[in-house]
């Protein structure tokens, strides 16, 4: 019996030690990376890069990327495996099939249909650029004034082709509470789920008017938030904290994932001047926000079965010029355990427009007015 007790104690001790070792493992501790810049062949045409390619959409196997050229409005189909433009399709801004201007979201369905969101349109379009379904509606189940406010409902939202539902995060000013909305175009109804920890966005955001000799000037500081569609889930996050909300699309269960990094701050902690005297003090607050780590959207790497997330800091120079930008990389397993965290040294391109393809991190770059991508291979 004594031997049995000793064996069980040793087993428990080993199990606890193994769990602690796993928890303390940092797979990114010795991270190295290489970057290859590739350029897309536009054929006999050219790609208008007057504006960045955001928003863009990826098809299911990530072999193609689609985005819109402006003036004239054309949908550009890019083969990422062959690195060439396949074709362009014209779309109308006005009229019964008009997509409007200021397109802010683009998702690709399995049959090549498009979900597009703009300043005037929320709808599904066919490959022939014709409107298939207008998805802007006034839902029941929520406050009537919010239901009639299309901008509040759809500005920060995503659409899932599997559930055929829209997931939205209106700001507090419009909603009067911190909520995630599930909008069902078929039943024309809405379900509201509380997300109280998103209050931190308003803690570090403010707009204020100041009078001067030239008139009234508006000034603001803010921290960003994102609503991100990943396979089977929606992530609601903010740059101000490492934690985020996760909505399971099948069960519609919402939970807060309390991410705790070991070597980097998990929540913004900045002294805010309560009554700024002018735009200069507002800008000083904004600079402090930029200088703090701002967490970016989650990315899913299906080859490693890991979530990756970047952080960014930006320091304004004393003399006029571009800010000094630094990036950080974090890795989480399928259960959102922190398995890696590091500062990315030597990144010379922007990581704002990034996605994982075949285990590599692709980021849009403009290569002398040609469409290109910086393809980062991560070794760890």
C-alpha positions in Angstrom: 0.0 0.0 0.0 2.9 2.3 0.9 4.5 1.7 -2.5 1.2 2.4 -4.2 0.8 5.7 -2.5 4.4 6.7 -3.4 3.8 5.7 -7.0 0.6 7.8 -7.2 2.3 10.8 -5.6 5.2 10.5 -8.0 2.7 10.3 -11.0 0.8 13.4 -9.8 4.1 15.3 -9.3 5.2 14.4 -12.8 1.8 15.3 -14.2 1.9 18.8 -12.5 5.5 19.3 -13.6 4.6 18.4 -17.2 1.7 20.8 -17.2 3.8 23.6 -15.8 6.5 22.9 -18.3 4.0 23.0 -21.1 2.5 26.3 -19.8 5.9 27.8 -19.7 7.0 26.6 -23.1 7.6 29.5 -25.6 7.8 28.1 -29.1 8.7 31.5 -30.5 11.6 32.0 -28.1 14.2 31.2 -30.9 12.1 32.4 -33.8 13.8 33.3 -37.0 12.3 34.3 -40.3 13.0 35.0 -43.9 11.1 37.3 -46.2 10.7 36.8 -50.0 9.0 39.6 -52.0 6.9 38.3 -54.9 5.3 40.4 -57.6 2.0 39.5 -59.4 2.0 39.4 -63.2 -0.8 41.7 -64.4 -0.5 40.4 -68.0 -1.0 43.0 -70.6 -2.9 45.2 -68.1 -1.9 47.0 -64.9 -3.3 47.0 -61.4 -4.5 50.3 -60.1 -2.9 50.6 -56.6 -3.9 54.1 -55.9 -5.6 52.7 -52.8 -4.4 49.6 -50.8 -6.1 46.3 -51.8 -8.2 46.3 -48.6 -10.7 44.9 -48.3 -9.9 41.7 -49.9 -11.3 38.2 -49.9 -9.7 34.7 -50.1 -11.4 31.7 -51.5 -11.7 28.5 -49.4 -8.3 27.0 -50.3 -6.6 30.4 -50.4 -5.5 29.9 -54.0 -7.2 33.2 -55.1 -7.4 36.7 -53.6 -10.1 39.1 -54.9 -10.2 42.9 -54.4 -11.6 46.0 -56.1 -9.9 48.5 -58.2 -11.4 51.9 -58.0 -12.3 54.4 -60.8 -13.5 52.4 -62.7 -14.8 49.9 -60.2 -13.5 46.4 -61.2 -13.2 43.2 -59.2 -9.6 41.8 -59.6 -9.1 38.1 -59.4 -5.5 37.1 -58.4 -4.1 33.6 -58.6 -1.8 33.4 -55.6 -0.2 30.1 -56.7 0.6 31.3 -60.2 1.1 34.9 -59.1 -0.9 36.4 -61.9 -4.1 38.3 -62.5 -6.7 36.0 -63.9 -9.4 38.5 -64.9 -11.3 41.6 -63.9 -15.1 42.1 -63.7 -16.8 45.5 -63.8 -19.3 46.4 -61.1 -21.7 49.3 -60.9 -21.6 51.8 -58.0 -25.2 53.1 -58.7 -28.4 51.6 -59.8 -30.3 48.4 -58.8 -27.1 46.4 -58.9 -24.9 49.1 -57.5 -22.4 48.3 -54.7 -21.9 51.9 -53.6 -18.6 53.5 -52.8 -16.4 52.9 -49.8 -16.5 49.1 -49.9 -15.5 47.9 -46.4 -16.0 44.2 -46.5 -15.7 41.4 -49.1 -16.2 37.7 -48.5 -16.2 34.9 -51.1 -18.8 32.1 -51.0 -18.2 28.5 -52.1 -20.0 29.1 -55.5 -18.2 32.4 -56.2 -20.9 34.6 -54.8 -19.8 37.8 -53.0 -20.9 39.3 -49.8 -20.2 43.1 -50.0 -20.7 45.9 -47.6 -20.3 49.6 -48.4 -21.7 52.9 -47.4 -25.0 52.1 -49.2 -25.1 48.4 -49.7 -25.1 45.2 -47.6 -25.8 42.3 -49.9 -24.9 39.2 -51.9 -23.8 39.5 -55.5 -23.3 36.9 -58.2 -20.1 36.4 -60.2 -21.8 38.4 -63.0 -21.9 41.4 -60.6 -25.7 41.2 -60.2 -27.4 41.7 -56.8 -28.7 38.4 -55.5 -30.0 39.5 -52.1 -30.3 42.8 -50.3 -29.3 42.0 -46.7 -29.8 45.4 -45.2 -33.0 45.2 -43.0 -34.6 46.5 -39.8 -34.4 43.7 -37.3 -36.9 42.9 -34.6 -35.7 41.9 -31.1 -33.6 45.0 -30.3 -34.3 48.6 -29.5 -36.2 50.2 -32.4 -33.9 53.2 -32.7 -30.8 51.0 -33.0 -32.7 48.7 -35.4 -33.3 51.6 -37.8 -29.7 52.8 -37.7 -28.0 50.9 -40.6 -24.6 52.4 -40.0 -24.6 51.3 -36.4 -25.8 47.8 -37.3 -23.5 47.0 -40.2 -20.5 49.2 -40.0 -18.5 46.8 -37.8 -19.9 43.5 -38.9 -19.0 40.2 -40.6 -21.1 37.7 -42.6 -20.7 33.9 -42.4 -21.8 31.9 -45.5 -22.3 28.8 -43.4 -24.9 30.2 -40.9 -26.1 32.9 -43.3 -26.0 35.3 -40.5 -24.4 38.7 -39.8 -22.5 39.4 -36.6 -22.2 43.0 -35.6 -20.6 45.1 -32.8 -22.3 48.6 -32.7 -20.5 51.2 -30.6 -21.7 52.1 -27.2 -23.0 55.6 -28.3 -25.4 54.0 -30.8 -26.4 50.9 -28.8 -26.4 52.3 -25.3 -24.7 49.1 -24.1 -21.8 46.9 -25.0 -23.2 44.1 -27.1 -22.5 41.7 -29.9 -25.5 41.3 -32.2 -26.5 38.2 -34.2 -28.6 39.4 -37.2 -30.6 36.8 -39.1 -31.7 38.1 -42.6 -34.1 35.2 -43.0 -36.2 35.9 -39.9 -35.3 39.6 -40.0 -34.5 39.4 -36.2 -31.6 40.2 -33.9 -30.2 38.6 -30.8 -28.1 40.7 -28.4 -25.3 39.3 -26.3 -23.5 41.4 -23.6 -19.8 42.1 -24.0 -19.1 44.3 -21.0 -15.3 44.1 -21.2 -15.3 46.0 -24.5 -15.9 49.1 -22.3 -12.1 49.5 -22.4 -12.4 50.8 -26.0 -14.4 53.8 -24.7 -12.0 54.2 -21.8 -9.3 55.1 -24.3 -11.4 56.9 -26.9 -12.8 60.4 -26.9 -13.9 63.1 -29.3 -14.0 66.7 -28.2 -14.5 70.1 -29.8 -12.3 73.1 -29.2 -12.8 76.8 -30.1 -10.1 78.7 -31.8 -9.8 81.9 -33.8 -10.4 79.9 -37.0 -13.6 78.3 -35.6 -14.5 75.0 -34.0 -12.0 72.2 -34.3 -12.8 68.6 -33.6 -10.1 66.5 -32.0 -10.0 62.8 -30.9 -8.0 59.9 -29.6 -9.0 56.3 -29.9 -8.0 52.7 -29.6 -9.2 50.2 -32.3 -11.5 47.2 -32.1 -12.0 44.3 -34.5 -14.7 41.8 -35.3 -13.0 38.8 -37.1 -14.6 35.8 -38.8 -12.5 32.6 -38.5 -13.6 29.1 -39.3 -16.6 28.3 -37.1 -16.2 31.3 -34.8 -16.3 35.1 -34.5 -13.7 36.9 -32.5 -14.4 40.3 -31.0 -11.2 42.0 -29.9 -9.5 45.3 -29.2 -6.0 46.7 -29.4 -6.3 47.7 -25.7 -6.2 44.2 -24.2 -5.0 40.7 -25.0 -8.3 39.1 -24.0 -11.1 38.8 -26.4 -14.6 37.4 -26.9 -15.2 34.2 -28.9 -18.6 33.3 -30.3 -19.1 29.7 -31.4 -21.2 29.9 -34.6 -22.9 26.6 -34.2 -23.9 26.8 -30.5 -23.9 30.6 -30.4 -22.2 30.3 -27.1 -20.2 33.5 -26.2 -17.2 33.4 -23.9 -14.5 35.8 -22.8 -11.0 34.3 -23.4 -8.7 35.8 -20.8 -5.3 35.7 -22.5 -2.3 36.2 -20.2 1.1 36.8 -21.8 4.2 36.4 -19.6 6.5 39.0 -21.0 4.2 41.7 -22.4 1.4 43.9 -21.0 -2.0 42.3 -21.3 -4.1 45.5 -20.8 -3.6 49.1 -21.6 -2.7 51.2 -18.6 -2.3 54.9 -19.5 -3.0 58.0 -17.5 -5.7 59.9 -19.3 -6.1 63.7 -18.9 -9.7 64.0 -18.0 -10.2 67.6 -19.3 -7.7 68.2 -22.2 -7.1 71.9 -22.8 -6.8 71.6 -26.5 -5.9 69.4 -29.6 -2.3 69.3 -28.5 -3.1 67.4 -25.3 -5.5 65.1 -27.2 -2.7 64.2 -29.5 -0.3 63.6 -26.6 -2.8 61.0 -25.3 -3.1 59.4 -28.8 0.7 59.2 -28.9 0.7 57.3 -25.6 -1.9 54.9 -26.9 0.2 54.2 -30.0 3.3 53.7 -28.0 1.6 51.0 -25.9 1.3 47.5 -27.5 -1.9 47.5 -29.6 -3.1 43.9 -30.3 -4.1 43.1 -33.8 -6.7 40.6 -35.2 -6.3 36.9 -34.7 -5.1 34.8 -37.7 -5.6 31.1 -38.0 -2.8 28.9 -39.5 -4.4 25.6 -40.5 -1.1 24.0 -41.3 0.1 24.3 -37.7 -3.4 24.4 -36.1 -2.3 27.5 -34.2 -3.7 31.0 -33.8 -1.3 33.8 -34.4 -1.7 37.4 -33.4 0.5 40.4 -33.9 1.0 43.4 -31.7 2.3 46.8 -32.8 3.8 49.9 -31.2 4.4 53.2 -33.0 6.6 56.0 -31.7 6.3 59.5 -33.3 9.7 61.2 -34.0 10.5 64.5 -32.5 10.9 66.0 -36.0 8.2 65.5 -38.7 8.4 62.1 -40.3 7.0 58.6 -40.2 6.7 56.8 -36.8 9.1 54.1 -35.6 7.1 50.9 -35.8 7.8 47.7 -33.9 5.9 44.4 -34.2 5.3 41.5 -31.7 4.1 38.0 -32.4 2.0 35.8 -30.2 0.9 32.2 -30.7 -2.1 30.3 -29.1 -3.1 26.7 -29.4 -6.6 25.5 -30.2 -7.7 26.0 -26.6 -6.2 29.5 -26.5 -3.4 28.6 -24.3 -0.4 31.0 -24.8 2.3 28.9 -26.4 4.6 31.6 -27.9 5.4 35.3 -27.6 8.2 37.4 -29.0 9.3 40.7 -30.4 9.8 40.6 -34.2 13.2 42.1 -34.9 14.0 43.4 -38.3 10.5 43.6 -40.0 10.8 46.2 -42.8 7.3 45.9 -44.3 3.8 46.6 -43.0 1.9 43.7 -41.5 -1.5 45.4 -41.5 -2.9 43.4 -44.5 -1.7 39.9 -43.6 -3.0 36.3 -43.9 -1.6 32.8 -43.6 -1.3 30.6 -46.7 0.5 27.2 -46.7 2.0 28.0 -43.3 3.6 31.3 -44.4 2.5 34.8 -43.5 1.6 36.9 -46.6 1.4 40.7 -46.4 0.4 43.1 -49.2 3.2 45.4 -50.5 3.4 47.9 -53.3 6.5 47.1 -55.4 7.1 50.2 -57.5 3.3 50.5 -58.2 3.0 46.8 -58.9 1.0 44.4 -56.8 3.3 42.4 -54.5 3.4 40.4 -51.4 6.0 40.0 -48.7 6.0 36.2 -47.9 7.4 35.5 -44.4 8.6 32.0 -43.6 8.6 31.5 -39.8 11.1 29.0 -38.4 10.7 27.9 -34.8 
